[in-house]
Amino acid sequence: MKLKRLYPDLYLNSIYDIDFEKLKKNGIKGLITDLDNTLVAWNEEEISKKLGYWFEEVKKHNINICVVSNNSSSRVYNFARNFDIPAIPKAKKPRRKAFRKALEILKLSPSQAAVVGDQMFTDVLGGNRVGLFTILIRPIDEKEFIGTRFVRKIERQFLKNLN
Protein backbone atom coordinates (compact mmCIF):
# COMPACT_ATOMS: atom_id res chain seq x y z
CA MET A 1 0.00 0.00 0.00
CA LYS A 2 1.28 3.41 -0.92
CA LEU A 3 1.28 5.66 2.14
CA LYS A 4 0.05 8.67 0.16
CA ARG A 5 -3.29 6.86 -0.19
CA LEU A 6 -3.82 7.44 3.53
CA TYR A 7 -3.68 11.21 3.19
CA PRO A 8 -6.76 13.27 2.36
CA ASP A 9 -7.00 16.06 -0.17
CA LEU A 10 -8.54 18.23 2.54
CA TYR A 11 -8.49 18.08 6.34
CA LEU A 12 -11.21 19.96 8.23
CA ASN A 13 -12.59 20.21 11.75
CA SER A 14 -16.11 19.13 10.77
CA ILE A 15 -18.63 18.79 7.97
CA TYR A 16 -19.73 22.33 8.77
CA ASP A 17 -16.40 23.61 7.41
CA ILE A 18 -16.98 22.20 3.92
CA ASP A 19 -17.10 24.95 1.30
CA PHE A 20 -19.72 23.74 -1.18
CA GLU A 21 -19.03 26.50 -3.67
CA LYS A 22 -15.36 25.57 -3.79
CA LEU A 23 -16.25 21.90 -4.30
CA LYS A 24 -18.62 22.79 -7.14
CA LYS A 25 -15.95 24.96 -8.81
CA ASN A 26 -13.73 21.86 -8.76
CA GLY A 27 -16.39 19.76 -10.49
CA ILE A 28 -17.74 17.99 -7.38
CA LYS A 29 -21.44 17.17 -7.77
CA GLY A 30 -21.83 14.56 -5.06
CA LEU A 31 -20.75 13.57 -1.58
CA ILE A 32 -20.22 10.06 -0.32
CA THR A 33 -20.25 10.45 3.41
CA ASP A 34 -19.55 8.25 6.39
CA LEU A 35 -22.12 8.19 9.19
CA ASP A 36 -20.67 7.55 12.65
CA ASN A 37 -18.46 10.29 14.04
CA THR A 38 -18.78 12.14 10.73
CA LEU A 39 -22.45 13.16 10.62
CA VAL A 40 -23.49 12.04 14.12
CA ALA A 41 -21.73 10.64 17.16
CA TRP A 42 -21.14 6.89 17.10
CA ASN A 43 -24.43 5.00 17.55
CA GLU A 44 -26.23 8.25 18.43
CA GLU A 45 -29.89 8.26 17.40
CA GLU A 46 -30.55 11.96 17.99
CA ILE A 47 -30.24 14.19 14.93
CA SER A 48 -29.42 17.81 15.67
CA LYS A 49 -31.13 20.77 14.02
CA LYS A 50 -27.68 21.91 12.91
CA LEU A 51 -27.25 18.69 10.91
CA GLY A 52 -30.68 19.19 9.36
CA TYR A 53 -29.64 22.68 8.24
CA TRP A 54 -26.40 21.23 6.82
CA PHE A 55 -28.38 18.79 4.67
CA GLU A 56 -30.54 21.71 3.48
CA GLU A 57 -27.34 23.53 2.46
CA VAL A 58 -26.12 20.47 0.55
CA LYS A 59 -29.41 20.36 -1.36
CA LYS A 60 -29.37 24.15 -2.01
CA HIS A 61 -26.01 23.67 -3.73
CA ASN A 62 -27.45 20.85 -5.86
CA ILE A 63 -24.98 18.37 -4.44
CA ASN A 64 -26.29 14.82 -4.17
CA ILE A 65 -25.33 12.72 -1.19
CA CYS A 66 -25.07 9.04 -0.32
CA VAL A 67 -24.18 7.60 3.09
CA VAL A 68 -21.65 4.76 3.02
CA SER A 69 -21.07 3.17 6.42
CA ASN A 70 -19.58 0.01 7.88
CA ASN A 71 -22.39 0.00 10.46
CA SER A 72 -25.52 -2.18 10.39
CA SER A 73 -28.38 -1.96 7.88
CA SER A 74 -30.93 -0.81 10.44
CA ARG A 75 -28.67 1.95 11.78
CA VAL A 76 -27.69 3.29 8.37
CA TYR A 77 -31.10 3.04 6.67
CA ASN A 78 -32.91 4.58 9.66
CA PHE A 79 -30.58 7.57 9.50
CA ALA A 80 -30.82 7.97 5.72
CA ARG A 81 -34.64 7.86 5.81
CA ASN A 82 -34.62 11.09 7.85
CA PHE A 83 -33.13 12.95 4.88
CA ASP A 84 -34.53 10.85 2.03
CA ILE A 85 -31.05 9.97 0.77
CA PRO A 86 -29.55 6.70 -0.46
CA ALA A 87 -27.34 4.68 1.85
CA ILE A 88 -25.05 1.67 1.77
CA PRO A 89 -24.61 -0.20 5.07
CA LYS A 90 -22.03 -2.89 5.91
CA ALA A 91 -19.73 -1.25 3.36
CA LYS A 92 -16.52 -3.02 4.38
CA LYS A 93 -14.51 0.14 3.80
CA PRO A 94 -11.77 0.61 2.62
CA ARG A 95 -12.86 -1.91 -0.03
CA ARG A 96 -13.84 -0.23 -3.29
CA LYS A 97 -17.18 -1.96 -3.92
CA ALA A 98 -19.39 0.30 -1.75
CA PHE A 99 -17.74 3.47 -3.08
CA ARG A 100 -18.33 2.30 -6.66
CA LYS A 101 -21.93 1.42 -5.83
CA ALA A 102 -22.43 4.91 -4.35
CA LEU A 103 -21.07 6.44 -7.56
CA GLU A 104 -23.56 4.36 -9.57
CA ILE A 105 -26.42 5.51 -7.33
CA LEU A 106 -25.33 9.14 -7.67
CA LYS A 107 -24.70 8.66 -11.41
CA LEU A 108 -21.27 10.26 -11.10
CA SER A 109 -17.71 9.50 -12.11
CA PRO A 110 -14.99 9.44 -9.43
CA SER A 111 -13.79 12.91 -10.49
CA GLN A 112 -17.26 14.31 -9.74
CA ALA A 113 -17.53 13.05 -6.15
CA ALA A 114 -15.89 13.58 -2.80
CA VAL A 115 -15.83 11.24 0.16
CA VAL A 116 -16.19 12.73 3.66
CA GLY A 117 -15.23 10.77 6.74
CA ASP A 118 -13.43 10.71 10.06
CA GLN A 119 -11.01 7.81 9.47
CA MET A 120 -7.88 7.61 7.35
CA PHE A 121 -7.84 3.81 7.15
CA THR A 122 -11.43 3.42 5.96
CA ASP A 123 -12.87 6.60 4.43
CA VAL A 124 -9.74 8.27 3.06
CA LEU A 125 -7.97 5.09 1.96
CA GLY A 126 -11.12 3.73 0.32
CA GLY A 127 -11.89 7.02 -1.40
CA ASN A 128 -8.34 7.44 -2.66
CA ARG A 129 -8.33 3.88 -4.01
CA VAL A 130 -11.33 4.78 -6.20
CA GLY A 131 -9.96 8.18 -7.25
CA LEU A 132 -12.35 10.36 -5.25
CA PHE A 133 -11.56 13.74 -3.73
CA THR A 134 -11.09 12.91 -0.04
CA ILE A 135 -12.06 15.05 2.93
CA LEU A 136 -10.98 13.95 6.39
CA ILE A 137 -12.71 15.53 9.35
CA ARG A 138 -12.06 15.27 13.06
CA PRO A 139 -14.30 12.71 14.80
CA ILE A 140 -17.38 14.21 16.46
CA ASP A 141 -16.95 12.22 19.66
CA GLU A 142 -14.34 10.10 21.42
CA LYS A 143 -16.93 7.36 22.00
CA GLU A 144 -16.59 4.75 19.25
CA PHE A 145 -16.33 1.09 18.32
CA ILE A 146 -13.55 -0.63 20.28
CA GLY A 147 -11.66 -1.66 17.13
CA THR A 148 -11.64 1.93 15.94
CA ARG A 149 -9.98 3.08 19.16
CA PHE A 150 -6.97 0.90 18.39
CA VAL A 151 -6.72 2.19 14.82
CA ARG A 152 -6.92 5.80 16.07
CA LYS A 153 -3.59 5.35 17.86
CA ILE A 154 -1.90 4.50 14.58
CA GLU A 155 -3.83 7.20 12.76
CA ARG A 156 -2.52 9.87 15.16
CA GLN A 157 1.01 9.21 13.90
CA PHE A 158 -0.06 9.95 10.32
CA LEU A 159 -2.10 12.99 11.36
CA LYS A 160 1.03 14.65 12.72
CA ASN A 161 2.13 15.06 9.09
CA LEU A 162 -1.11 16.91 8.22
CA ASN A 163 -0.81 19.65 10.82
ZIJO-V579041 format. One record per pair of residues at least 12 apart in sequence whose C-alpha atoms are under 10 Angstrom apart, sorted by the first residue. I is the first residue (numbers start at 1). J is the second residue. If there is no record, write none. Layout:
BEGIN
{{I	J} {I	J}}
END
This chain:
BEGIN
{{1	125} {2	125} {3	125} {3	158} {4	125} {4	128} {5	120} {5	121} {5	124} {5	125} {5	126} {5	127} {5	128} {5	129} {5	131} {5	134} {6	119} {6	120} {6	121} {6	122} {6	123} {6	124} {6	125} {6	126} {6	127} {6	128} {6	129} {6	134} {6	155} {6	158} {6	159} {7	120} {7	121} {7	124} {7	125} {7	128} {7	134} {7	135} {7	136} {7	158} {7	159} {7	161} {7	162} {8	115} {8	116} {8	117} {8	119} {8	120} {8	123} {8	124} {8	125} {8	127} {8	128} {8	132} {8	133} {8	134} {8	135} {8	136} {8	137} {8	162} {9	114} {9	124} {9	128} {9	132} {9	133} {9	134} {9	135} {9	136} {10	116} {10	133} {10	134} {10	135} {10	136} {10	137} {10	162} {11	116} {11	117} {11	118} {11	134} {11	135} {11	136} {11	137} {11	138} {11	159} {11	162} {11	163} {12	116} {12	118} {12	135} {12	136} {12	137} {12	138} {13	118} {13	136} {13	137} {13	138} {13	139} {13	140} {14	37} {14	38} {14	39} {14	116} {14	117} {14	118} {14	135} {14	136} {14	137} {14	138} {14	139} {14	140} {15	33} {15	38} {15	39} {15	51} {15	54} {15	116} {15	117} {15	118} {15	135} {15	136} {15	137} {15	138} {15	140} {16	39} {16	50} {16	51} {16	53} {16	54} {16	57} {16	137} {17	137} {18	54} {18	58} {18	116} {18	135} {18	137} {20	57} {20	58} {20	60} {20	61} {20	62} {20	63} {21	61} {23	61} {23	63} {23	112} {23	113} {23	114} {23	133} {24	61} {24	62} {24	63} {24	112} {24	113} {26	111} {26	112} {26	113} {26	133} {27	111} {27	112} {27	113} {27	114} {28	63} {28	64} {28	108} {28	109} {28	110} {28	111} {28	112} {28	113} {28	114} {28	132} {28	133} {29	61} {29	62} {29	63} {29	64} {29	65} {29	106} {29	107} {29	108} {29	109} {29	111} {29	112} {29	113} {29	114} {30	58} {30	62} {30	63} {30	64} {30	65} {30	66} {30	102} {30	103} {30	106} {30	107} {30	108} {30	109} {30	110} {30	111} {30	112} {30	113} {30	114} {30	115} {31	58} {31	63} {31	64} {31	65} {31	66} {31	67} {31	68} {31	102} {31	103} {31	106} {31	112} {31	113} {31	114} {31	115} {31	116} {31	132} {31	133} {31	134} {31	135} {32	64} {32	65} {32	66} {32	67} {32	68} {32	69} {32	86} {32	87} {32	88} {32	98} {32	99} {32	102} {32	103} {32	106} {32	113} {32	114} {32	115} {32	116} {32	117} {32	123} {32	127} {32	132} {32	134} {33	65} {33	66} {33	67} {33	68} {33	69} {33	87} {33	99} {33	102} {33	114} {33	115} {33	116} {33	117} {33	118} {33	123} {33	135} {34	66} {34	67} {34	68} {34	69} {34	70} {34	71} {34	76} {34	87} {34	88} {34	89} {34	91} {34	93} {34	115} {34	116} {34	117} {34	118} {34	119} {34	122} {34	123} {35	66} {35	67} {35	68} {35	69} {35	70} {35	71} {35	75} {35	76} {35	79} {35	80} {35	87} {35	89} {35	116} {35	117} {35	118} {36	69} {36	70} {36	71} {36	75} {36	76} {36	117} {36	118} {36	139} {36	140} {36	141} {36	144} {36	145} {37	117} {37	118} {37	119} {37	137} {37	138} {37	139} {37	140} {37	141} {37	142} {37	143} {37	144} {38	116} {38	117} {38	118} {38	119} {38	136} {38	137} {38	138} {38	139} {38	140} {38	141} {39	51} {39	54} {39	67} {39	79} {39	116} {39	117} {39	118} {39	139} {39	140} {40	79} {40	139} {40	140} {40	141} {41	139} {41	140} {41	141} {41	142} {41	143} {41	144} {42	71} {42	139} {42	140} {42	141} {42	142} {42	143} {42	144} {42	145} {43	71} {43	75} {43	76} {43	143} {43	144} {43	145} {44	75} {44	79} {45	75} {45	78} {45	79} {46	79} {47	79} {47	82} {52	82} {52	83} {55	83} {56	83} {63	106} {63	113} {64	85} {64	86} {64	105} {64	106} {64	107} {64	108} {64	113} {65	83} {65	84} {65	85} {65	86} {65	87} {65	102} {65	103} {65	105} {65	106} {65	113} {65	114} {65	115} {66	80} {66	84} {66	85} {66	86} {66	87} {66	88} {66	99} {66	101} {66	102} {66	103} {66	105} {66	106} {66	115} {67	79} {67	80} {67	85} {67	86} {67	87} {67	88} {67	89} {67	91} {67	98} {67	99} {67	102} {67	115} {67	116} {68	86} {68	87} {68	88} {68	89} {68	90} {68	91} {68	92} {68	93} {68	98} {68	99} {68	101} {68	102} {68	115} {68	116} {68	117} {68	123} {69	87} {69	88} {69	89} {69	90} {69	91} {69	92} {69	93} {69	98} {69	117} {69	122} {69	123} {70	88} {70	89} {70	90} {70	91} {70	92} {70	93} {70	94} {70	98} {70	122} {71	88} {71	89} {71	90} {71	91} {71	92} {71	145} {72	88} {72	89} {72	90} {72	91} {73	87} {73	88} {73	89} {73	90} {73	91} {74	89} {75	89} {76	88} {76	89} {76	90} {77	89} {86	102} {86	105} {86	106} {87	101} {87	102} {87	105} {88	101} {88	102} {88	105} {91	122} {92	122} {92	126} {93	121} {93	122} {93	123} {93	124} {93	125} {93	126} {93	127} {94	119} {94	120} {94	121} {94	122} {94	123} {94	124} {94	125} {94	126} {94	127} {94	128} {94	129} {94	130} {95	122} {95	123} {95	125} {95	126} {95	127} {95	129} {95	130} {96	125} {96	126} {96	127} {96	128} {96	129} {96	130} {97	126} {97	130} {98	126} {99	115} {99	123} {99	126} {99	127} {99	129} {99	130} {99	132} {100	127} {100	130} {103	130} {103	132} {109	130} {109	131} {109	132} {110	127} {110	128} {110	130} {110	131} {110	132} {110	133} {111	130} {111	131} {111	132} {111	133} {112	131} {112	132} {112	133} {113	127} {113	131} {113	132} {113	133} {113	134} {114	127} {114	128} {114	131} {114	132} {114	133} {114	134} {114	135} {115	127} {115	128} {115	131} {115	132} {115	133} {115	134} {115	135} {115	136} {116	132} {116	133} {116	134} {116	135} {116	136} {116	137} {117	134} {117	135} {117	136} {117	137} {117	138} {117	139} {118	135} {118	136} {118	137} {118	138} {118	139} {118	140} {119	135} {119	136} {119	137} {119	138} {119	139} {119	148} {119	151} {119	152} {119	155} {120	134} {120	135} {120	136} {120	137} {120	151} {120	152} {120	154} {120	155} {120	156} {120	158} {120	159} {121	148} {121	151} {121	152} {121	154} {121	155} {123	135} {123	136} {124	136}}
END
